[in-house]
Structures are given as structure tokens and as C-alpha cells.
Amino acid sequence: MKQALLLFFLTISLFAQQKTELIKSTKLAETREILVSLPPSYETNPAKRYPVLLLLDGDYLMNPFQGALDYGEYWDDLPEIIIIGIKQKNSRMSDCGIDEVEGMPTKRSAAFYNFIGEELMPFVEKKYRTAPFRIIAGHDTTAGFLNFFLYKENPFFNAYISLSPELAPGMSNQITTTLTNTKKNLFYYQSSADGDIKQLRQPIEELDGNIKAAATNNPLINYQYDKFNNASHYSLVLFSIPNALYQIFDSYKPISSTEFTEKIAVLPSGYVDYLTKKYDNTTEKLGLQVPIRINDFKAIEAAILKNKAYDELEKLAQLANKNYPKTMLADYELGLMYEKTGDAKKAAQKYQRASQLEEIGNLTKEMMYNKYDDMKSLTVK
């Protein structure tokens, strides 16, 4: 299973387009090499902005993360993301060193910390079209280091993926304090395994308990911890990556059959409000402006029809006109409302108008012509 998962991620990653950039750093007094992966739509959609995922240990984390994202993007479960990987094969220990007495970065790693916040990320955000949502990820030494970005009152990153972290002295308390007091949505993911390095497991378990306690009092904390069975310190990475990404981008996902059955179809009313709130939640948490998917419109339409709440089709039409003004969707929904409420004449008018507009999803001109003919036949005396 582990070998198959590894092969899957590495196979998908072969299709990812990566390039290398050289960043001259005054903080580090050297030039650093980074990997950059831009989303497939980056060149064809010049108005779109993308979240940024910064990978420490980019040498070996780039391909697994890229593979998981490519797969999730294909099914529209995950958004397109700009991935930045810092190459650290020969420098990770000095980049992320910790003073074991003070529990703080060494002089060298403090410079690396400043390189990320004051040089690398400003470079990325100036050169590329980024959305205001930043993720950072790392493994063991680098996973512990990334938590220093939570030491400030207003953390630089919105989401933290900490894979089997090597935690510094006092770090658990500092992370918990920041998360407890946060005034904005913060995502935190960490993982371990039954085969993980022994000296890492106890601090990770302690941090898990602390964050869970904090999350009960602060709804802005979005936290997940995975402890994998039959996994090692290295294989846990491949199990963790999709879980972390799906945790962070849970609100982005389209309406699933489970969500429809358990949350939408059982509502007594407010189906269109549910759809609006779902997308507003994505904007609030992730800073992404996502057009309402046509399949999500159809899911809400199905709930309205199932519960015979036909009046809500007018509200759905208004939302359709806002999101897809050049298409037949809005007039189709109005035609459907009049059809279901017994006004064949008005239904025919709306279907006729819809037939003159752009097709969308499974709505076609032929379908509108047929709908028009059906309604017209009901008006003939």
C-alpha cells in the first residue's frame, strides 16, 4: 500500500511544471535555490490569484505535495495553488537550528526565518499573482522550525502542516497560547505514527492535547492530528499530505452526495441561503473568490424540488443571474418555478428566452425548445 501510494504521487508529479529560481539573500549572505510550481491555469487566466504553499525541505516534499494537489485539483476538491519549495538538502540543520537552552532559533536559523518572511515571500508575492492565504509545511526538523511563525501575535501564515515535528523546548506552550488567542482563522495539522522516532512522539502527543483543549474555546482554530498505524517516520509523510490539504480546504469542496443527503435535503427551508453561506465561508476562511459551481446550483435545485419549495427557485434564479449572467441558467430556474406552480404561459416565456442564451452544464438549447413546446401545448385551448 505504501509503495503504491508513493508511486501514485511520484507519477502524477511528473506532469507538474516546475522551475528553479535563485534568490540573493542579504539576510543569509548567500544565494538560495527555490523550486516554483505554477498552476495549470496561471497563464490562461491572468485575473486569477492563487494561495501559496511554502515547503521547507522542498527537495523531497515538492513532488508528493504536487501529486496530491494535482489529484485534488482534477476532481475540483482542492484549489489550484502556487507551490514554493526551498532546497535544503545540505543546509536544513543550520537553517532550522535551535538553541536547546533558550528554545529559540540560533543566529543562523533566525537569519533563515527572516529570509522567509522579509525576502522570499515578498519576492513571491511581488512576482506572482498570489491570494492572501499562505500555508507552510515541513518534516521533523523543518516541521518544528515552522512553528516559530506562530510566536508572533499576528502569525504570518494562515495554515501550518507539521509532519512529525521536532519541537523546541517551550514550543508546545507558545503554540497553544497563540492559537488560544487568535482573532483570525488558523489551520494547524500535525501527524505522527506508531513507528515514528520515539523521542518525538511524547512532545507531539502533549501538543495534541494542548491544542484540542484550546480549540474547544476558540472556534477560529481548525485543528487535526493524525497518528498512523504501520507507518514509519518517513512513510507517514505520504499519508499525511492529502489529509492535511483536505482539512485546510474542506470548505472549498463542491457539494457531495453525503452533504446533500445529510445537510441540505433535510432542511425545512433556506436551501439557497445554504448555498450562499457555503461559498461565503470559503471566501472568509481562505480568501478565495470561487464562482458557484453549476453542479452545486443543480444540487440546490434538486433539494428545492424534493421538498416542493418552489418559491425558492426565484431566489436561485437571482443567484444564477449574478454568477452566470450570459447563460440560460437564471431563466431556466424561473421557467421551472412557473412550471411547477402551474403557470404554463409564463414558464413557456422563460424557456423561450433561455433558448436564446448561452448553454451551461447540461442545459442546452434543444432542452429549452422542448420545454417551451411542452408548456405551449398546455396553453392551447
C-alpha positions as a Markdown table, in Angstrom:
| # | Residue | x | y | z |
|---|---|---|---|---|
| 1 | Met | 0.0 | 0.0 | 0.0 |
| 2 | Lys | 2.8 | 2.4 | 0.9 |
| 3 | Gln | 4.7 | 1.6 | -2.2 |
| 4 | Ala | 1.6 | 2.1 | -4.4 |
| 5 | Leu | 0.9 | 5.5 | -2.7 |
| 6 | Leu | 4.4 | 6.6 | -3.3 |
| 7 | Leu | 4.3 | 5.5 | -7.0 |
| 8 | Phe | 1.0 | 7.3 | -7.4 |
| 9 | Phe | 2.3 | 10.7 | -6.1 |
| 10 | Leu | 5.6 | 10.5 | -8.0 |
| 11 | Thr | 3.8 | 9.5 | -11.2 |
| 12 | Ile | 1.4 | 12.4 | -11.0 |
| 13 | Ser | 4.2 | 14.8 | -10.2 |
| 14 | Leu | 5.9 | 14.1 | -13.4 |
| 15 | Phe | 3.3 | 16.2 | -15.1 |
| 16 | Ala | 3.9 | 19.1 | -12.9 |
| 17 | Gln | 5.7 | 22.0 | -14.4 |
| 18 | Gln | 8.5 | 23.2 | -12.1 |
| 19 | Lys | 11.1 | 25.8 | -12.5 |
| 20 | Thr | 14.1 | 26.9 | -10.4 |
| 21 | Glu | 14.7 | 30.4 | -9.2 |
| 22 | Leu | 17.7 | 31.9 | -7.5 |
| 23 | Ile | 17.1 | 34.3 | -4.6 |
| 24 | Lys | 20.0 | 36.6 | -3.5 |
| 25 | Ser | 19.6 | 36.9 | 0.3 |
| 26 | Thr | 21.2 | 39.7 | 2.3 |
| 27 | Lys | 19.9 | 38.0 | 5.4 |
| 28 | Leu | 21.8 | 34.8 | 4.7 |
| 29 | Ala | 24.6 | 36.5 | 2.7 |
| 30 | Glu | 24.2 | 33.9 | 0.0 |
| 31 | Thr | 22.1 | 32.9 | -3.0 |
| 32 | Arg | 19.4 | 30.3 | -2.3 |
| 33 | Glu | 17.7 | 28.0 | -4.8 |
| 34 | Ile | 14.0 | 27.6 | -4.7 |
| 35 | Leu | 11.5 | 25.5 | -6.8 |
| 36 | Val | 8.4 | 27.1 | -8.2 |
| 37 | Ser | 5.3 | 25.3 | -9.4 |
| 38 | Leu | 2.6 | 27.4 | -11.0 |
| 39 | Pro | -1.0 | 26.1 | -11.5 |
| 40 | Pro | -2.1 | 24.9 | -15.0 |
| 41 | Ser | -4.4 | 27.9 | -15.4 |
| 42 | Tyr | -1.8 | 30.5 | -14.4 |
| 43 | Glu | -1.0 | 31.7 | -18.0 |
| 44 | Thr | -4.6 | 31.3 | -19.4 |
| 45 | Asn | -6.4 | 33.1 | -16.5 |
| 46 | Pro | -4.5 | 36.3 | -15.9 |
| 47 | Ala | -7.1 | 37.7 | -13.5 |
| 48 | Lys | -6.9 | 34.8 | -11.1 |
| 49 | Arg | -5.0 | 34.8 | -7.8 |
| 50 | Tyr | -3.7 | 31.7 | -6.0 |
| 51 | Pro | -2.9 | 30.6 | -2.5 |
| 52 | Val | 0.7 | 30.0 | -1.7 |
| 53 | Leu | 2.2 | 26.8 | -0.2 |
| 54 | Leu | 5.7 | 27.2 | 1.1 |
| 55 | Leu | 7.6 | 23.9 | 1.5 |
| 56 | Leu | 10.6 | 23.6 | 3.7 |
| 57 | Asp | 12.6 | 20.5 | 2.7 |
| 58 | Gly | 11.4 | 21.3 | -0.8 |
| 59 | Asp | 14.0 | 18.8 | -2.2 |
| 60 | Tyr | 11.8 | 15.9 | -1.2 |
| 61 | Leu | 8.4 | 17.3 | -0.2 |
| 62 | Met | 7.8 | 19.1 | -3.6 |
| 63 | Asn | 6.7 | 16.1 | -5.6 |
| 64 | Pro | 4.5 | 14.4 | -3.0 |
| 65 | Phe | 2.6 | 17.7 | -2.3 |
| 66 | Gln | 2.4 | 18.4 | -6.1 |
| 67 | Gly | 1.0 | 15.0 | -6.7 |
| 68 | Ala | -1.7 | 15.3 | -4.1 |
| 69 | Leu | -2.7 | 18.7 | -5.3 |
| 70 | Asp | -2.8 | 17.7 | -8.9 |
| 71 | Tyr | -5.2 | 14.9 | -8.0 |
| 72 | Gly | -7.4 | 17.0 | -5.8 |
| 73 | Glu | -7.5 | 19.8 | -8.4 |
| 74 | Tyr | -8.5 | 17.3 | -11.1 |
| 75 | Trp | -11.7 | 16.5 | -9.1 |
| 76 | Asp | -12.1 | 20.1 | -8.0 |
| 77 | Asp | -11.8 | 19.1 | -4.4 |
| 78 | Leu | -8.7 | 21.3 | -3.9 |
| 79 | Pro | -8.0 | 24.7 | -5.4 |
| 80 | Glu | -5.0 | 25.5 | -7.7 |
| 81 | Ile | -2.0 | 26.6 | -5.6 |
| 82 | Ile | 1.4 | 28.2 | -6.2 |
| 83 | Ile | 3.9 | 25.9 | -4.6 |
| 84 | Ile | 7.3 | 27.2 | -3.5 |
| 85 | Gly | 9.9 | 24.7 | -2.3 |
| 86 | Ile | 13.1 | 25.8 | -0.6 |
| 87 | Lys | 16.0 | 23.4 | -1.3 |
| 88 | Gln | 17.6 | 22.5 | 2.0 |
| 89 | Lys | 19.4 | 19.2 | 1.3 |
| 90 | Asn | 22.7 | 20.4 | 2.6 |
| 91 | Ser | 21.5 | 23.2 | 4.9 |
| 92 | Arg | 18.4 | 22.1 | 6.8 |
| 93 | Met | 20.1 | 21.6 | 10.1 |
| 94 | Ser | 21.8 | 25.0 | 10.1 |
| 95 | Asp | 18.7 | 26.7 | 8.5 |
| 96 | Cys | 16.5 | 25.4 | 11.3 |
| 97 | Gly | 18.8 | 25.0 | 14.2 |
| 98 | Ile | 17.5 | 25.5 | 17.8 |
| 99 | Asp | 19.3 | 26.8 | 20.9 |
| 100 | Glu | 18.3 | 23.9 | 23.2 |
| 101 | Val | 18.8 | 26.1 | 26.3 |
| 102 | Glu | 16.7 | 29.1 | 25.2 |
| 103 | Gly | 14.3 | 27.1 | 22.9 |
| 104 | Met | 14.7 | 29.7 | 20.2 |
| 105 | Pro | 16.4 | 29.8 | 16.8 |
| 106 | Thr | 20.1 | 30.1 | 16.6 |
| 107 | Lys | 21.7 | 33.1 | 15.0 |
| 108 | Arg | 21.9 | 31.4 | 11.7 |
| 109 | Ser | 18.3 | 30.0 | 11.8 |
| 110 | Ala | 17.0 | 33.4 | 12.9 |
| 111 | Ala | 18.5 | 34.7 | 9.7 |
| 112 | Phe | 16.7 | 32.0 | 7.7 |
| 113 | Tyr | 13.5 | 32.9 | 9.5 |
| 114 | Asn | 13.9 | 36.5 | 8.3 |
| 115 | Phe | 14.9 | 35.3 | 4.9 |
| 116 | Ile | 11.5 | 33.7 | 4.6 |
| 117 | Gly | 9.4 | 36.5 | 6.0 |
| 118 | Glu | 11.3 | 39.5 | 4.7 |
| 119 | Glu | 12.8 | 38.3 | 1.4 |
| 120 | Leu | 11.4 | 35.1 | -0.1 |
| 121 | Met | 7.7 | 35.7 | 0.5 |
| 122 | Pro | 7.8 | 39.3 | -0.6 |
| 123 | Phe | 9.6 | 38.2 | -3.7 |
| 124 | Val | 7.0 | 35.6 | -4.5 |
| 125 | Glu | 4.1 | 37.9 | -3.8 |
| 126 | Lys | 5.5 | 40.6 | -6.0 |
| 127 | Lys | 6.4 | 38.4 | -8.9 |
| 128 | Tyr | 3.4 | 36.1 | -8.9 |
| 129 | Arg | -0.4 | 36.6 | -8.6 |
| 130 | Thr | -1.0 | 35.4 | -5.0 |
| 131 | Ala | -4.1 | 35.3 | -2.9 |
| 132 | Pro | -3.9 | 36.4 | 0.7 |
| 133 | Phe | -3.7 | 32.8 | 2.0 |
| 134 | Arg | -0.4 | 31.3 | 2.9 |
| 135 | Ile | 0.5 | 27.7 | 4.0 |
| 136 | Ile | 3.8 | 26.4 | 5.3 |
| 137 | Ala | 4.8 | 22.8 | 5.6 |
| 138 | Gly | 7.8 | 20.8 | 6.8 |
| 139 | His | 9.1 | 17.5 | 8.2 |
| 140 | Asp | 10.8 | 16.7 | 11.5 |
| 141 | Thr | 13.5 | 19.4 | 11.9 |
| 142 | Thr | 11.8 | 21.8 | 9.5 |
| 143 | Ala | 8.4 | 21.0 | 10.9 |
| 144 | Gly | 9.5 | 22.1 | 14.3 |
| 145 | Phe | 11.0 | 25.2 | 12.9 |
| 146 | Leu | 7.9 | 26.4 | 11.1 |
| 147 | Asn | 6.2 | 26.8 | 14.4 |
| 148 | Phe | 8.3 | 29.8 | 15.2 |
| 149 | Phe | 6.0 | 31.7 | 12.8 |
| 150 | Leu | 3.3 | 31.1 | 15.5 |
| 151 | Tyr | 5.3 | 33.0 | 18.1 |
| 152 | Lys | 4.0 | 36.4 | 16.9 |
| 153 | Glu | 0.6 | 37.7 | 17.9 |
| 154 | Asn | -0.5 | 38.0 | 14.2 |
| 155 | Pro | 1.0 | 34.9 | 12.6 |
| 156 | Phe | 2.4 | 35.3 | 9.1 |
| 157 | Phe | 0.9 | 32.1 | 7.7 |
| 158 | Asn | -2.7 | 31.0 | 7.8 |
| 159 | Ala | -2.1 | 27.3 | 7.8 |
| 160 | Tyr | 0.6 | 25.1 | 9.3 |
| 161 | Ile | 1.4 | 21.5 | 8.2 |
| 162 | Ser | 3.8 | 20.0 | 10.7 |
| 163 | Leu | 4.8 | 16.4 | 9.9 |
| 164 | Ser | 6.4 | 14.6 | 12.8 |
| 165 | Pro | 7.8 | 17.8 | 14.2 |
| 166 | Glu | 10.9 | 18.0 | 16.4 |
| 167 | Leu | 9.6 | 20.6 | 18.9 |
| 168 | Ala | 11.9 | 23.0 | 20.7 |
| 169 | Pro | 11.7 | 23.5 | 24.5 |
| 170 | Gly | 8.7 | 25.5 | 25.4 |
| 171 | Met | 7.3 | 25.4 | 21.9 |
| 172 | Ser | 4.1 | 23.5 | 22.8 |
| 173 | Asn | 3.0 | 26.2 | 25.3 |
| 174 | Gln | 3.8 | 29.0 | 22.9 |
| 175 | Ile | 1.9 | 27.4 | 20.0 |
| 176 | Thr | -1.1 | 26.8 | 22.3 |
| 177 | Thr | -1.0 | 30.4 | 23.6 |
| 178 | Thr | -1.1 | 31.8 | 20.1 |
| 179 | Leu | -3.8 | 29.5 | 18.9 |
| 180 | Thr | -5.9 | 30.2 | 22.0 |
| 181 | Asn | -5.7 | 34.0 | 21.5 |
| 182 | Thr | -6.0 | 34.1 | 17.7 |
| 183 | Lys | -8.5 | 36.5 | 16.3 |
| 184 | Lys | -8.4 | 35.1 | 12.8 |
| 185 | Asn | -8.9 | 31.6 | 11.3 |
| 186 | Leu | -5.8 | 29.5 | 11.7 |
| 187 | Phe | -5.4 | 25.9 | 10.4 |
| 188 | Tyr | -3.0 | 23.6 | 12.2 |
| 189 | Tyr | -2.2 | 20.0 | 11.1 |
| 190 | Gln | 0.3 | 17.6 | 12.7 |
| 191 | Ser | 1.0 | 13.9 | 12.4 |
| 192 | Ser | 3.0 | 11.1 | 13.8 |
| 193 | Ala | 2.9 | 7.3 | 13.6 |
| 194 | Asp | 3.3 | 4.2 | 15.7 |
| 195 | Gly | 6.7 | 3.7 | 14.0 |
| 196 | Asp | 7.8 | 7.3 | 14.4 |
| 197 | Ile | 11.0 | 8.3 | 16.2 |
| 198 | Lys | 10.4 | 7.7 | 19.9 |
| 199 | Gln | 11.7 | 10.9 | 21.3 |
| 200 | Leu | 9.4 | 12.9 | 19.0 |
| 201 | Arg | 6.2 | 11.1 | 19.9 |
| 202 | Gln | 5.7 | 12.3 | 23.5 |
| 203 | Pro | 6.1 | 16.1 | 22.8 |
| 204 | Ile | 3.7 | 15.7 | 19.8 |
| 205 | Glu | 1.1 | 13.9 | 21.9 |
| 206 | Glu | 1.4 | 16.7 | 24.5 |
| 207 | Leu | 0.9 | 19.4 | 21.9 |
| 208 | Asp | -2.1 | 17.5 | 20.5 |
| 209 | Gly | -3.8 | 17.6 | 23.9 |
| 210 | Asn | -3.0 | 21.3 | 24.4 |
| 211 | Ile | -4.4 | 22.3 | 21.0 |
| 212 | Lys | -7.5 | 20.2 | 21.4 |
| 213 | Ala | -8.2 | 21.9 | 24.7 |
| 214 | Ala | -7.6 | 25.4 | 23.2 |
| 215 | Ala | -9.9 | 24.5 | 20.2 |
| 216 | Thr | -12.8 | 23.8 | 22.5 |
| 217 | Asn | -12.8 | 27.5 | 23.5 |
| 218 | Asn | -11.8 | 29.1 | 20.2 |
| 219 | Pro | -13.8 | 28.3 | 17.1 |
| 220 | Leu | -11.2 | 30.0 | 14.9 |
| 221 | Ile | -8.8 | 27.1 | 15.5 |
| 222 | Asn | -9.1 | 24.4 | 12.8 |
| 223 | Tyr | -7.0 | 21.5 | 14.1 |
| 224 | Gln | -6.4 | 18.0 | 13.0 |
| 225 | Tyr | -3.9 | 15.4 | 14.4 |
| 226 | Asp | -3.3 | 12.0 | 12.7 |
| 227 | Lys | -1.4 | 9.1 | 14.2 |
| 228 | Phe | -0.9 | 6.5 | 11.6 |
| 229 | Asn | -0.6 | 2.7 | 12.2 |
| 230 | Asn | 2.0 | 0.6 | 10.5 |
| 231 | Ala | 3.9 | 3.8 | 9.3 |
| 232 | Ser | 7.4 | 5.0 | 9.9 |
| 233 | His | 8.9 | 8.4 | 10.4 |
| 234 | Tyr | 9.3 | 8.7 | 6.6 |
| 235 | Ser | 6.2 | 6.9 | 5.2 |
| 236 | Leu | 3.8 | 8.9 | 7.4 |
| 237 | Val | 4.6 | 11.9 | 5.2 |
| 238 | Leu | 2.7 | 10.3 | 2.2 |
| 239 | Phe | -0.3 | 9.5 | 4.4 |
| 240 | Ser | -0.3 | 13.0 | 6.0 |
| 241 | Ile | -0.2 | 15.2 | 2.9 |
| 242 | Pro | -3.7 | 14.5 | 1.4 |
| 243 | Asn | -5.3 | 14.6 | 4.9 |
| 244 | Ala | -3.7 | 18.0 | 5.7 |
| 245 | Leu | -4.7 | 19.5 | 2.4 |
| 246 | Tyr | -8.3 | 18.2 | 2.6 |
| 247 | Gln | -8.5 | 19.5 | 6.2 |
| 248 | Ile | -7.4 | 23.0 | 5.2 |
| 249 | Phe | -9.5 | 23.2 | 2.0 |
| 250 | Asp | -12.6 | 21.4 | 3.4 |
| 251 | Ser | -14.8 | 24.4 | 2.8 |
| 252 | Tyr | -13.7 | 24.6 | -0.9 |
| 253 | Lys | -15.1 | 21.2 | -1.9 |
| 254 | Pro | -18.2 | 21.1 | -4.0 |
| 255 | Ile | -21.4 | 19.6 | -2.5 |
| 256 | Ser | -21.1 | 15.9 | -2.1 |
| 257 | Ser | -23.8 | 13.3 | -2.1 |
| 258 | Thr | -23.4 | 12.9 | 1.7 |
| 259 | Glu | -23.6 | 16.7 | 2.2 |
| 260 | Phe | -26.8 | 16.8 | 0.1 |
| 261 | Thr | -28.5 | 13.9 | 1.9 |
| 262 | Glu | -27.5 | 14.7 | 5.5 |
| 263 | Lys | -27.4 | 18.5 | 5.5 |
| 264 | Ile | -29.3 | 20.0 | 2.6 |
| 265 | Ala | -32.3 | 17.8 | 1.7 |
| 266 | Val | -33.4 | 17.6 | 5.3 |
| 267 | Leu | -33.7 | 21.4 | 5.7 |
| 268 | Pro | -37.3 | 22.7 | 6.0 |
| 269 | Ser | -36.3 | 25.8 | 4.0 |
| 270 | Gly | -33.4 | 28.1 | 3.3 |
| 271 | Tyr | -31.7 | 26.0 | 0.5 |
| 272 | Val | -30.4 | 29.0 | -1.4 |
| 273 | Asp | -29.2 | 30.6 | 1.8 |
| 274 | Tyr | -27.2 | 27.4 | 2.5 |
| 275 | Leu | -25.5 | 27.6 | -0.9 |
| 276 | Thr | -24.7 | 31.3 | -0.4 |
| 277 | Lys | -23.3 | 30.7 | 3.1 |
| 278 | Lys | -21.2 | 27.8 | 1.8 |
| 279 | Tyr | -19.3 | 30.0 | -0.7 |
| 280 | Asp | -19.2 | 33.0 | 1.7 |
| 281 | Asn | -17.5 | 30.6 | 4.2 |
| 282 | Thr | -14.8 | 29.7 | 1.6 |
| 283 | Thr | -14.1 | 33.4 | 1.0 |
| 284 | Glu | -13.9 | 34.2 | 4.7 |
| 285 | Lys | -11.7 | 31.3 | 5.6 |
| 286 | Leu | -9.5 | 31.0 | 2.6 |
| 287 | Gly | -9.6 | 34.4 | 1.0 |
| 288 | Leu | -10.7 | 32.8 | -2.3 |
| 289 | Gln | -13.5 | 34.2 | -4.6 |
| 290 | Val | -14.9 | 30.9 | -6.0 |
| 291 | Pro | -17.7 | 31.1 | -8.6 |
| 292 | Ile | -20.6 | 28.9 | -7.5 |
| 293 | Arg | -20.3 | 25.6 | -9.4 |
| 294 | Ile | -23.1 | 24.7 | -11.8 |
| 295 | Asn | -23.4 | 21.3 | -10.1 |
| 296 | Asp | -23.9 | 23.0 | -6.8 |
| 297 | Phe | -26.7 | 25.0 | -8.4 |
| 298 | Lys | -28.3 | 21.8 | -9.6 |
| 299 | Ala | -27.9 | 20.2 | -6.1 |
| 300 | Ile | -29.9 | 23.1 | -4.5 |
| 301 | Glu | -32.4 | 22.9 | -7.3 |
| 302 | Ala | -32.9 | 19.2 | -6.6 |
| 303 | Ala | -33.4 | 19.9 | -2.9 |
| 304 | Ile | -36.0 | 22.6 | -3.7 |
| 305 | Leu | -37.9 | 20.2 | -6.0 |
| 306 | Lys | -37.7 | 17.3 | -3.5 |
| 307 | Asn | -39.2 | 19.5 | -0.8 |
| 308 | Lys | -41.6 | 21.3 | -3.2 |
| 309 | Ala | -40.3 | 24.7 | -2.0 |
| 310 | Tyr | -40.8 | 26.1 | -5.5 |
| 311 | Asp | -40.8 | 29.7 | -4.4 |
| 312 | Glu | -37.1 | 29.4 | -3.7 |
| 313 | Leu | -36.4 | 28.8 | -7.4 |
| 314 | Glu | -36.8 | 32.6 | -7.9 |
| 315 | Lys | -34.1 | 33.3 | -5.3 |
| 316 | Leu | -31.9 | 30.6 | -7.0 |
| 317 | Ala | -32.5 | 32.4 | -10.4 |
| 318 | Gln | -31.3 | 35.7 | -8.9 |
| 319 | Leu | -28.1 | 34.0 | -7.7 |
| 320 | Ala | -27.7 | 32.4 | -11.1 |
| 321 | Asn | -28.1 | 35.7 | -12.8 |
| 322 | Lys | -25.3 | 37.2 | -10.6 |
| 323 | Asn | -22.9 | 34.3 | -11.2 |
| 324 | Tyr | -23.7 | 33.4 | -14.8 |
| 325 | Pro | -25.5 | 36.4 | -16.4 |
| 326 | Lys | -24.9 | 35.5 | -20.0 |
| 327 | Thr | -26.2 | 31.9 | -19.7 |
| 328 | Met | -29.7 | 30.4 | -19.7 |
| 329 | Leu | -29.5 | 29.2 | -16.1 |
| 330 | Ala | -31.5 | 32.1 | -14.5 |
| 331 | Asp | -34.3 | 31.9 | -17.0 |
| 332 | Tyr | -34.4 | 28.1 | -16.8 |
| 333 | Glu | -34.8 | 28.3 | -13.0 |
| 334 | Leu | -37.7 | 30.8 | -13.4 |
| 335 | Gly | -39.3 | 28.7 | -16.1 |
| 336 | Leu | -39.1 | 25.7 | -13.7 |
| 337 | Met | -40.7 | 27.7 | -10.9 |
| 338 | Tyr | -43.6 | 28.7 | -13.1 |
| 339 | Glu | -43.9 | 25.2 | -14.5 |
| 340 | Lys | -44.1 | 23.6 | -11.0 |
| 341 | Thr | -46.6 | 26.3 | -9.8 |
| 342 | Gly | -48.9 | 25.7 | -12.7 |
| 343 | Asp | -48.3 | 28.9 | -14.8 |
| 344 | Ala | -47.6 | 27.3 | -18.2 |
| 345 | Lys | -47.7 | 30.6 | -20.1 |
| 346 | Lys | -45.0 | 32.3 | -18.0 |
| 347 | Ala | -43.0 | 29.1 | -18.0 |
| 348 | Ala | -43.1 | 29.0 | -21.8 |
| 349 | Gln | -41.9 | 32.6 | -22.0 |
| 350 | Lys | -38.9 | 31.9 | -19.7 |
| 351 | Tyr | -37.9 | 28.7 | -21.5 |
| 352 | Gln | -38.2 | 30.6 | -24.9 |
| 353 | Arg | -35.9 | 33.4 | -23.5 |
| 354 | Ala | -33.5 | 30.8 | -22.1 |
| 355 | Ser | -33.2 | 29.1 | -25.6 |
| 356 | Gln | -31.6 | 32.4 | -26.9 |
| 357 | Leu | -28.8 | 32.4 | -24.3 |
| 358 | Glu | -25.6 | 30.5 | -23.7 |
| 359 | Glu | -25.8 | 26.9 | -22.8 |
| 360 | Ile | -24.3 | 25.9 | -19.4 |
| 361 | Gly | -23.8 | 22.5 | -17.8 |
| 362 | Asn | -26.4 | 20.0 | -19.0 |
| 363 | Leu | -28.8 | 22.8 | -20.0 |
| 364 | Thr | -29.0 | 23.0 | -23.8 |
| 365 | Lys | -30.9 | 25.0 | -26.4 |
| 366 | Glu | -32.7 | 21.8 | -27.5 |
| 367 | Met | -33.8 | 21.2 | -24.0 |
| 368 | Met | -35.2 | 24.7 | -23.7 |
| 369 | Tyr | -37.0 | 24.3 | -27.1 |
| 370 | Asn | -38.6 | 21.1 | -25.8 |
| 371 | Lys | -39.6 | 22.7 | -22.5 |
| 372 | Tyr | -41.1 | 25.6 | -24.4 |
| 373 | Asp | -43.1 | 23.2 | -26.7 |
| 374 | Asp | -44.4 | 21.3 | -23.6 |
| 375 | Met | -45.5 | 24.5 | -21.9 |
| 376 | Lys | -47.0 | 26.0 | -25.0 |
| 377 | Ser | -49.1 | 22.8 | -25.6 |
| 378 | Leu | -50.6 | 23.3 | -22.1 |
| 379 | Thr | -51.8 | 26.8 | -23.0 |
| 380 | Val | -53.6 | 25.8 | -26.2 |
| 381 | Lys | -57.4 | 25.8 | -25.6 |
